[in-house]
Amino acid sequence: MVDASHTEATKDYIYYASSCGSTGRDIYRISPDGGKPTRITRYRGRGHYPHHNYPKISPDGTRLVYQNDTDRHDQYAIWVMDIDGSNSKRLTQEEGMYPNWSPDGQHIVFSGRRNGIWEILTVSVKGGNETMLSGNHRQSKRPGWGANSSFSADGKYLYYSHVREKILYRMDLATREIKPLSSGTAAVTHPVVSPDGRLIAANRRTDNDYKLVTMSTDGSHLREIVSNVVSYSPPAWSPDGKALIFTGMVNGNQELFKVDLETGKEVQLTNNNDFDALPTWN
Protein backbone atom coordinates (compact mmCIF):
# COMPACT_ATOMS: atom_id res chain seq x y z
CA MET A 1 0.00 0.00 0.00
CA VAL A 2 1.12 3.58 -0.61
CA ASP A 3 0.50 6.58 1.58
CA ALA A 4 -1.38 8.78 -0.87
CA SER A 5 -3.33 8.64 -4.08
CA HIS A 6 -1.61 9.06 -7.43
CA THR A 7 -3.43 12.38 -7.89
CA GLU A 8 -2.11 13.76 -4.61
CA ALA A 9 1.40 12.53 -5.35
CA THR A 10 1.68 14.42 -8.63
CA LYS A 11 1.48 17.76 -6.84
CA ASP A 12 4.60 19.86 -6.26
CA TYR A 13 6.79 17.81 -3.92
CA ILE A 14 10.47 17.24 -3.25
CA TYR A 15 11.52 13.58 -3.16
CA TYR A 16 14.60 12.34 -1.31
CA ALA A 17 16.20 9.38 0.45
CA SER A 18 15.91 9.04 4.21
CA SER A 19 16.74 6.52 6.93
CA CYS A 20 13.72 7.67 8.95
CA GLY A 21 11.75 4.68 10.17
CA SER A 22 13.99 1.98 8.69
CA THR A 23 17.40 0.35 9.02
CA GLY A 24 17.98 0.99 5.33
CA ARG A 25 16.80 3.98 3.32
CA ASP A 26 13.43 4.74 1.80
CA ILE A 27 12.21 7.44 -0.57
CA TYR A 28 10.10 10.15 1.01
CA ARG A 29 8.37 13.24 -0.25
CA ILE A 30 8.00 16.61 1.42
CA SER A 31 6.41 19.94 0.57
CA PRO A 32 8.77 22.64 -0.80
CA ASP A 33 7.86 24.58 2.36
CA GLY A 34 8.76 21.71 4.68
CA GLY A 35 6.34 19.99 7.02
CA LYS A 36 5.69 16.34 7.69
CA PRO A 37 7.25 13.98 5.10
CA THR A 38 5.40 11.06 3.51
CA ARG A 39 7.06 7.69 2.96
CA ILE A 40 6.87 6.37 -0.62
CA THR A 41 8.79 3.06 -0.64
CA ARG A 42 8.61 0.06 1.66
CA TYR A 43 10.80 -2.93 2.40
CA ARG A 44 11.58 -5.01 -0.67
CA GLY A 45 14.72 -7.06 -0.03
CA ARG A 46 16.12 -10.53 0.50
CA GLY A 47 16.97 -10.79 4.16
CA HIS A 48 17.94 -7.14 4.58
CA TYR A 49 16.36 -3.72 4.41
CA PRO A 50 17.53 -2.23 1.10
CA HIS A 51 18.68 1.29 0.36
CA HIS A 52 16.38 3.17 -2.02
CA ASN A 53 18.71 5.95 -3.20
CA TYR A 54 19.14 8.71 -5.79
CA PRO A 55 15.52 9.26 -6.85
CA LYS A 56 14.98 11.41 -9.95
CA ILE A 57 11.61 12.67 -11.18
CA SER A 58 10.70 12.01 -14.82
CA PRO A 59 10.28 15.03 -17.14
CA ASP A 60 6.49 14.63 -17.11
CA GLY A 61 6.43 14.37 -13.31
CA THR A 62 4.68 10.99 -13.15
CA ARG A 63 7.51 8.55 -12.36
CA LEU A 64 10.67 8.13 -10.31
CA VAL A 65 13.85 6.34 -11.25
CA TYR A 66 16.12 5.23 -8.41
CA GLN A 67 18.76 2.70 -7.40
CA ASN A 68 17.95 -0.15 -5.05
CA ASP A 69 20.00 -3.00 -3.56
CA THR A 70 17.25 -5.57 -3.11
CA ASP A 71 19.50 -8.55 -3.93
CA ARG A 72 22.34 -7.86 -1.54
CA HIS A 73 23.67 -4.90 0.44
CA ASP A 74 25.37 -2.39 -1.90
CA GLN A 75 24.56 -4.48 -4.99
CA TYR A 76 22.56 -1.81 -6.76
CA ALA A 77 20.30 -2.01 -9.80
CA ILE A 78 18.14 0.61 -11.52
CA TRP A 79 14.40 0.68 -10.88
CA VAL A 80 11.46 2.86 -11.92
CA MET A 81 8.08 3.34 -10.26
CA ASP A 82 5.09 5.61 -10.36
CA ILE A 83 5.44 8.82 -8.38
CA ASP A 84 3.28 7.41 -5.57
CA GLY A 85 5.49 4.31 -5.12
CA SER A 86 3.31 1.88 -7.09
CA ASN A 87 4.16 -0.21 -10.16
CA SER A 88 7.86 -0.60 -9.41
CA LYS A 89 9.92 -2.27 -12.14
CA ARG A 90 13.55 -3.31 -12.29
CA LEU A 91 15.36 -2.08 -15.42
CA THR A 92 18.87 -3.52 -15.04
CA GLN A 93 20.00 -6.95 -13.93
CA GLU A 94 23.64 -5.90 -13.71
CA GLU A 95 25.00 -3.14 -11.52
CA GLY A 96 23.43 0.29 -11.90
CA MET A 97 23.91 3.52 -9.93
CA TYR A 98 23.30 7.28 -10.20
CA PRO A 99 20.33 7.18 -12.61
CA ASN A 100 18.81 10.14 -14.43
CA TRP A 101 16.25 10.74 -17.20
CA SER A 102 16.66 11.71 -20.83
CA PRO A 103 14.72 14.90 -21.70
CA ASP A 104 12.05 12.91 -23.56
CA GLY A 105 11.58 10.53 -20.62
CA GLN A 106 12.25 7.47 -22.78
CA HIS A 107 15.71 6.48 -21.51
CA ILE A 108 17.68 6.31 -18.28
CA VAL A 109 21.36 7.19 -18.07
CA PHE A 110 23.33 5.52 -15.27
CA SER A 111 26.73 4.17 -14.22
CA GLY A 112 27.78 0.58 -13.74
CA ARG A 113 30.83 -1.66 -13.84
CA ARG A 114 31.04 -3.71 -17.00
CA ASN A 115 33.97 -6.12 -17.23
CA GLY A 116 35.34 -4.51 -14.10
CA ILE A 117 35.40 -0.95 -15.49
CA TRP A 118 32.98 1.86 -14.65
CA GLU A 119 31.04 3.00 -17.70
CA ILE A 120 28.17 5.37 -18.47
CA LEU A 121 25.22 3.56 -20.03
CA THR A 122 21.63 4.09 -21.07
CA VAL A 123 18.62 1.77 -21.03
CA SER A 124 15.06 2.21 -22.24
CA VAL A 125 12.55 3.05 -19.52
CA LYS A 126 10.81 -0.14 -20.68
CA GLY A 127 13.96 -2.18 -19.99
CA GLY A 128 15.92 -4.25 -22.48
CA ASN A 129 19.44 -3.96 -23.86
CA GLU A 130 21.88 -1.37 -22.59
CA THR A 131 23.80 1.13 -24.73
CA MET A 132 27.29 2.15 -23.60
CA LEU A 133 27.98 5.88 -23.98
CA SER A 134 31.48 5.98 -22.52
CA GLY A 135 34.43 4.03 -23.87
CA ASN A 136 36.58 3.68 -20.78
CA HIS A 137 37.39 0.04 -21.60
CA ARG A 138 38.69 1.04 -25.04
CA GLN A 139 40.76 3.90 -23.67
CA SER A 140 42.17 1.85 -20.79
CA LYS A 141 40.66 4.43 -18.45
CA ARG A 142 39.64 3.24 -15.02
CA PRO A 143 37.67 5.91 -13.18
CA GLY A 144 37.71 5.26 -9.47
CA TRP A 145 33.93 5.09 -9.27
CA GLY A 146 30.77 5.80 -11.26
CA ALA A 147 29.62 9.09 -12.75
CA ASN A 148 26.67 11.32 -11.99
CA SER A 149 25.11 12.52 -15.25
CA SER A 150 22.61 15.11 -16.50
CA PHE A 151 21.39 15.67 -20.06
CA SER A 152 21.26 19.07 -21.74
CA ALA A 153 17.70 20.30 -22.27
CA ASP A 154 17.86 19.46 -25.99
CA GLY A 155 19.35 16.01 -25.38
CA LYS A 156 22.47 16.71 -27.44
CA TYR A 157 24.98 16.71 -24.58
CA LEU A 158 25.62 14.80 -21.39
CA TYR A 159 27.27 16.53 -18.44
CA TYR A 160 28.92 14.25 -15.92
CA SER A 161 31.51 13.92 -13.19
CA HIS A 162 33.02 10.73 -11.79
CA VAL A 163 32.46 10.51 -8.05
CA ARG A 164 36.14 10.17 -7.18
CA GLU A 165 37.82 12.02 -10.06
CA LYS A 166 35.54 15.08 -9.67
CA ILE A 167 36.16 16.72 -13.04
CA LEU A 168 33.16 18.08 -14.94
CA TYR A 169 32.89 16.81 -18.53
CA ARG A 170 30.57 17.44 -21.46
CA MET A 171 29.95 14.63 -23.95
CA ASP A 172 28.60 15.35 -27.42
CA LEU A 173 26.20 12.44 -27.84
CA ALA A 174 26.35 12.55 -31.64
CA THR A 175 30.15 12.35 -31.92
CA ARG A 176 31.01 11.05 -28.40
CA GLU A 177 33.57 13.85 -28.19
CA ILE A 178 34.36 14.62 -24.55
CA LYS A 179 35.43 18.04 -23.29
CA PRO A 180 36.51 18.86 -19.72
CA LEU A 181 34.75 21.92 -18.31
CA SER A 182 36.66 22.15 -15.03
CA SER A 183 40.28 21.83 -13.99
CA GLY A 184 41.75 19.41 -11.51
CA THR A 185 42.38 22.19 -9.00
CA ALA A 186 38.69 22.44 -8.04
CA ALA A 187 36.67 19.28 -7.46
CA VAL A 188 33.24 19.34 -9.13
CA THR A 189 30.61 16.68 -8.57
CA HIS A 190 26.89 15.99 -9.11
CA PRO A 191 26.13 18.32 -12.05
CA VAL A 192 22.42 19.00 -12.64
CA VAL A 193 21.16 21.00 -15.64
CA SER A 194 18.52 23.65 -14.93
CA PRO A 195 14.98 23.25 -16.30
CA ASP A 196 15.58 25.88 -19.00
CA GLY A 197 18.92 24.31 -19.95
CA ARG A 198 20.93 27.50 -19.37
CA LEU A 199 22.78 26.62 -16.17
CA ILE A 200 24.40 23.77 -14.29
CA ALA A 201 24.22 23.43 -10.51
CA ALA A 202 26.91 21.33 -8.84
CA ASN A 203 28.91 20.81 -5.67
CA ARG A 204 32.39 22.33 -5.97
CA ARG A 205 35.25 22.11 -3.49
CA THR A 206 37.36 25.15 -2.87
CA ASP A 207 39.67 25.53 0.11
CA ASN A 208 38.40 23.16 2.80
CA ASP A 209 34.72 22.79 2.03
CA TYR A 210 32.23 22.17 -0.73
CA LYS A 211 30.05 24.96 -2.06
CA LEU A 212 26.84 24.81 -4.05
CA VAL A 213 27.56 26.63 -7.30
CA THR A 214 25.91 27.44 -10.59
CA MET A 215 27.65 27.97 -13.92
CA SER A 216 26.93 28.31 -17.60
CA THR A 217 26.86 25.09 -19.59
CA ASP A 218 30.35 25.85 -20.94
CA GLY A 219 31.73 26.02 -17.38
CA SER A 220 31.97 29.83 -17.28
CA HIS A 221 30.19 32.43 -15.12
CA LEU A 222 30.72 30.51 -11.89
CA ARG A 223 28.55 31.69 -9.00
CA GLU A 224 28.86 30.44 -5.40
CA ILE A 225 25.44 30.05 -3.78
CA VAL A 226 26.04 28.56 -0.31
CA SER A 227 28.95 26.98 1.58
CA ASN A 228 29.42 23.78 3.59
CA VAL A 229 27.20 21.49 1.52
CA VAL A 230 27.37 17.70 1.69
CA SER A 231 29.47 16.76 -1.33
CA TYR A 232 27.89 13.37 -2.10
CA SER A 233 24.32 14.65 -2.29
CA PRO A 234 23.27 16.28 -5.60
CA PRO A 235 21.45 19.60 -5.71
CA ALA A 236 17.96 19.80 -7.21
CA TRP A 237 16.38 22.63 -9.19
CA SER A 238 12.90 23.93 -8.53
CA PRO A 239 10.58 23.51 -11.54
CA ASP A 240 10.80 27.25 -12.28
CA GLY A 241 14.59 27.36 -11.86
CA LYS A 242 14.39 30.04 -9.15
CA ALA A 243 15.49 27.89 -6.20
CA LEU A 244 17.77 24.98 -5.38
CA ILE A 245 17.57 22.19 -2.85
CA PHE A 246 20.83 21.09 -1.23
CA THR A 247 22.01 18.96 1.66
CA GLY A 248 23.83 20.46 4.63
CA MET A 249 25.02 19.23 8.02
CA VAL A 250 23.25 20.28 11.22
CA ASN A 251 24.60 18.88 14.49
CA GLY A 252 26.09 15.94 12.62
CA ASN A 253 22.90 15.18 10.68
CA GLN A 254 22.26 15.50 6.94
CA GLU A 255 19.34 17.86 6.39
CA LEU A 256 17.62 19.32 3.32
CA PHE A 257 17.62 23.06 2.65
CA LYS A 258 16.03 25.29 0.02
CA VAL A 259 17.76 28.44 -1.16
CA ASP A 260 16.18 31.23 -3.21
CA LEU A 261 18.63 32.13 -5.98
CA GLU A 262 17.50 35.77 -6.14
CA THR A 263 17.41 36.65 -2.44
CA GLY A 264 19.78 34.03 -1.02
CA LYS A 265 17.23 33.18 1.67
CA GLU A 266 17.61 29.64 3.05
CA VAL A 267 14.85 27.46 4.52
CA GLN A 268 15.59 24.22 6.37
CA LEU A 269 13.12 21.57 5.23
CA THR A 270 14.03 18.56 7.42
CA ASN A 271 15.08 18.47 11.06
CA ASN A 272 15.72 15.09 12.66
CA ASN A 273 18.44 12.62 13.60
CA ASP A 274 18.11 10.62 10.37
CA PHE A 275 19.86 10.61 6.99
CA ASP A 276 18.00 13.02 4.68
CA ALA A 277 19.72 13.64 1.34
CA LEU A 278 19.76 13.04 -2.44
CA PRO A 279 16.82 15.32 -3.35
CA THR A 280 14.95 15.69 -6.64
CA TRP A 281 12.34 18.33 -7.44
CA ASN A 282 12.00 19.18 -11.13
C-alpha positions as CSV (number, residue, x, y, z in Angstrom):
1,M,0.0,0.0,0.0
2,V,1.1,3.6,-0.6
3,D,0.5,6.6,1.6
4,A,-1.4,8.8,-0.9
5,S,-3.3,8.6,-4.1
6,H,-1.6,9.1,-7.4
7,T,-3.4,12.4,-7.9
8,E,-2.1,13.8,-4.6
9,A,1.4,12.5,-5.3
10,T,1.7,14.4,-8.6
11,K,1.5,17.8,-6.8
12,D,4.6,19.9,-6.3
13,Y,6.8,17.8,-3.9
14,I,10.5,17.2,-3.2
15,Y,11.5,13.6,-3.2
16,Y,14.6,12.3,-1.3
17,A,16.2,9.4,0.4
18,S,15.9,9.0,4.2
19,S,16.7,6.5,6.9
20,C,13.7,7.7,9.0
21,G,11.8,4.7,10.2
22,S,14.0,2.0,8.7
23,T,17.4,0.3,9.0
24,G,18.0,1.0,5.3
25,R,16.8,4.0,3.3
26,D,13.4,4.7,1.8
27,I,12.2,7.4,-0.6
28,Y,10.1,10.1,1.0
29,R,8.4,13.2,-0.3
30,I,8.0,16.6,1.4
31,S,6.4,19.9,0.6
32,P,8.8,22.6,-0.8
33,D,7.9,24.6,2.4
34,G,8.8,21.7,4.7
35,G,6.3,20.0,7.0
36,K,5.7,16.3,7.7
37,P,7.2,14.0,5.1
38,T,5.4,11.1,3.5
39,R,7.1,7.7,3.0
40,I,6.9,6.4,-0.6
41,T,8.8,3.1,-0.6
42,R,8.6,0.1,1.7
43,Y,10.8,-2.9,2.4
44,R,11.6,-5.0,-0.7
45,G,14.7,-7.1,0.0
46,R,16.1,-10.5,0.5
47,G,17.0,-10.8,4.2
48,H,17.9,-7.1,4.6
49,Y,16.4,-3.7,4.4
50,P,17.5,-2.2,1.1
51,H,18.7,1.3,0.4
52,H,16.4,3.2,-2.0
53,N,18.7,6.0,-3.2
54,Y,19.1,8.7,-5.8
55,P,15.5,9.3,-6.9
56,K,15.0,11.4,-10.0
57,I,11.6,12.7,-11.2
58,S,10.7,12.0,-14.8
59,P,10.3,15.0,-17.1
60,D,6.5,14.6,-17.1
61,G,6.4,14.4,-13.3
62,T,4.7,11.0,-13.2
63,R,7.5,8.6,-12.4
64,L,10.7,8.1,-10.3
65,V,13.9,6.3,-11.2
66,Y,16.1,5.2,-8.4
67,Q,18.8,2.7,-7.4
68,N,17.9,-0.1,-5.1
69,D,20.0,-3.0,-3.6
70,T,17.3,-5.6,-3.1
71,D,19.5,-8.6,-3.9
72,R,22.3,-7.9,-1.5
73,H,23.7,-4.9,0.4
74,D,25.4,-2.4,-1.9
75,Q,24.6,-4.5,-5.0
76,Y,22.6,-1.8,-6.8
77,A,20.3,-2.0,-9.8
78,I,18.1,0.6,-11.5
79,W,14.4,0.7,-10.9
80,V,11.5,2.9,-11.9
81,M,8.1,3.3,-10.3
82,D,5.1,5.6,-10.4
83,I,5.4,8.8,-8.4
84,D,3.3,7.4,-5.6
85,G,5.5,4.3,-5.1
86,S,3.3,1.9,-7.1
87,N,4.2,-0.2,-10.2
88,S,7.9,-0.6,-9.4
89,K,9.9,-2.3,-12.1
90,R,13.5,-3.3,-12.3
91,L,15.4,-2.1,-15.4
92,T,18.9,-3.5,-15.0
93,Q,20.0,-7.0,-13.9
94,E,23.6,-5.9,-13.7
95,E,25.0,-3.1,-11.5
96,G,23.4,0.3,-11.9
97,M,23.9,3.5,-9.9
98,Y,23.3,7.3,-10.2
99,P,20.3,7.2,-12.6
100,N,18.8,10.1,-14.4
101,W,16.2,10.7,-17.2
102,S,16.7,11.7,-20.8
103,P,14.7,14.9,-21.7
104,D,12.0,12.9,-23.6
105,G,11.6,10.5,-20.6
106,Q,12.3,7.5,-22.8
107,H,15.7,6.5,-21.5
108,I,17.7,6.3,-18.3
109,V,21.4,7.2,-18.1
110,F,23.3,5.5,-15.3
111,S,26.7,4.2,-14.2
112,G,27.8,0.6,-13.7
113,R,30.8,-1.7,-13.8
114,R,31.0,-3.7,-17.0
115,N,34.0,-6.1,-17.2
116,G,35.3,-4.5,-14.1
117,I,35.4,-1.0,-15.5
118,W,33.0,1.9,-14.7
119,E,31.0,3.0,-17.7
120,I,28.2,5.4,-18.5
121,L,25.2,3.6,-20.0
122,T,21.6,4.1,-21.1
123,V,18.6,1.8,-21.0
124,S,15.1,2.2,-22.2
125,V,12.5,3.1,-19.5
126,K,10.8,-0.1,-20.7
127,G,14.0,-2.2,-20.0
128,G,15.9,-4.2,-22.5
129,N,19.4,-4.0,-23.9
130,E,21.9,-1.4,-22.6
131,T,23.8,1.1,-24.7
132,M,27.3,2.1,-23.6
133,L,28.0,5.9,-24.0
134,S,31.5,6.0,-22.5
135,G,34.4,4.0,-23.9
136,N,36.6,3.7,-20.8
137,H,37.4,0.0,-21.6
138,R,38.7,1.0,-25.0
139,Q,40.8,3.9,-23.7
140,S,42.2,1.9,-20.8
141,K,40.7,4.4,-18.4
142,R,39.6,3.2,-15.0
143,P,37.7,5.9,-13.2
144,G,37.7,5.3,-9.5
145,W,33.9,5.1,-9.3
146,G,30.8,5.8,-11.3
147,A,29.6,9.1,-12.8
148,N,26.7,11.3,-12.0
149,S,25.1,12.5,-15.3
150,S,22.6,15.1,-16.5
151,F,21.4,15.7,-20.1
152,S,21.3,19.1,-21.7
153,A,17.7,20.3,-22.3
154,D,17.9,19.5,-26.0
155,G,19.4,16.0,-25.4
156,K,22.5,16.7,-27.4
157,Y,25.0,16.7,-24.6
158,L,25.6,14.8,-21.4
159,Y,27.3,16.5,-18.4
160,Y,28.9,14.2,-15.9
161,S,31.5,13.9,-13.2
162,H,33.0,10.7,-11.8
163,V,32.5,10.5,-8.1
164,R,36.1,10.2,-7.2
165,E,37.8,12.0,-10.1
166,K,35.5,15.1,-9.7
167,I,36.2,16.7,-13.0
168,L,33.2,18.1,-14.9
169,Y,32.9,16.8,-18.5
170,R,30.6,17.4,-21.5
171,M,30.0,14.6,-23.9
172,D,28.6,15.3,-27.4
173,L,26.2,12.4,-27.8
174,A,26.3,12.6,-31.6
175,T,30.2,12.3,-31.9
176,R,31.0,11.0,-28.4
177,E,33.6,13.8,-28.2
178,I,34.4,14.6,-24.5
179,K,35.4,18.0,-23.3
180,P,36.5,18.9,-19.7
181,L,34.8,21.9,-18.3
182,S,36.7,22.1,-15.0
183,S,40.3,21.8,-14.0
184,G,41.7,19.4,-11.5
185,T,42.4,22.2,-9.0
186,A,38.7,22.4,-8.0
187,A,36.7,19.3,-7.5
188,V,33.2,19.3,-9.1
189,T,30.6,16.7,-8.6
190,H,26.9,16.0,-9.1
191,P,26.1,18.3,-12.0
192,V,22.4,19.0,-12.6
193,V,21.2,21.0,-15.6
194,S,18.5,23.7,-14.9
195,P,15.0,23.2,-16.3
196,D,15.6,25.9,-19.0
197,G,18.9,24.3,-20.0
198,R,20.9,27.5,-19.4
199,L,22.8,26.6,-16.2
200,I,24.4,23.8,-14.3
201,A,24.2,23.4,-10.5
202,A,26.9,21.3,-8.8
203,N,28.9,20.8,-5.7
204,R,32.4,22.3,-6.0
205,R,35.3,22.1,-3.5
206,T,37.4,25.2,-2.9
207,D,39.7,25.5,0.1
208,N,38.4,23.2,2.8
209,D,34.7,22.8,2.0
210,Y,32.2,22.2,-0.7
211,K,30.1,25.0,-2.1
212,L,26.8,24.8,-4.0
213,V,27.6,26.6,-7.3
214,T,25.9,27.4,-10.6
215,M,27.7,28.0,-13.9
216,S,26.9,28.3,-17.6
217,T,26.9,25.1,-19.6
218,D,30.4,25.8,-20.9
219,G,31.7,26.0,-17.4
220,S,32.0,29.8,-17.3
221,H,30.2,32.4,-15.1
222,L,30.7,30.5,-11.9
223,R,28.6,31.7,-9.0
224,E,28.9,30.4,-5.4
225,I,25.4,30.0,-3.8
226,V,26.0,28.6,-0.3
227,S,28.9,27.0,1.6
228,N,29.4,23.8,3.6
229,V,27.2,21.5,1.5
230,V,27.4,17.7,1.7
231,S,29.5,16.8,-1.3
232,Y,27.9,13.4,-2.1
233,S,24.3,14.7,-2.3
234,P,23.3,16.3,-5.6
235,P,21.4,19.6,-5.7
236,A,18.0,19.8,-7.2
237,W,16.4,22.6,-9.2
238,S,12.9,23.9,-8.5
239,P,10.6,23.5,-11.5
240,D,10.8,27.3,-12.3
241,G,14.6,27.4,-11.9
242,K,14.4,30.0,-9.2
243,A,15.5,27.9,-6.2
244,L,17.8,25.0,-5.4
245,I,17.6,22.2,-2.8
246,F,20.8,21.1,-1.2
247,T,22.0,19.0,1.7
248,G,23.8,20.5,4.6
249,M,25.0,19.2,8.0
250,V,23.2,20.3,11.2
251,N,24.6,18.9,14.5
252,G,26.1,15.9,12.6
253,N,22.9,15.2,10.7
254,Q,22.3,15.5,6.9
255,E,19.3,17.9,6.4
256,L,17.6,19.3,3.3
257,F,17.6,23.1,2.7
258,K,16.0,25.3,0.0
259,V,17.8,28.4,-1.2
260,D,16.2,31.2,-3.2
261,L,18.6,32.1,-6.0
262,E,17.5,35.8,-6.1
263,T,17.4,36.6,-2.4
264,G,19.8,34.0,-1.0
265,K,17.2,33.2,1.7
266,E,17.6,29.6,3.0
267,V,14.8,27.5,4.5
268,Q,15.6,24.2,6.4
269,L,13.1,21.6,5.2
270,T,14.0,18.6,7.4
271,N,15.1,18.5,11.1
272,N,15.7,15.1,12.7
273,N,18.4,12.6,13.6
274,D,18.1,10.6,10.4
275,F,19.9,10.6,7.0
276,D,18.0,13.0,4.7
277,A,19.7,13.6,1.3
278,L,19.8,13.0,-2.4
279,P,16.8,15.3,-3.4
280,T,14.9,15.7,-6.6
281,W,12.3,18.3,-7.4
282,N,12.0,19.2,-11.1
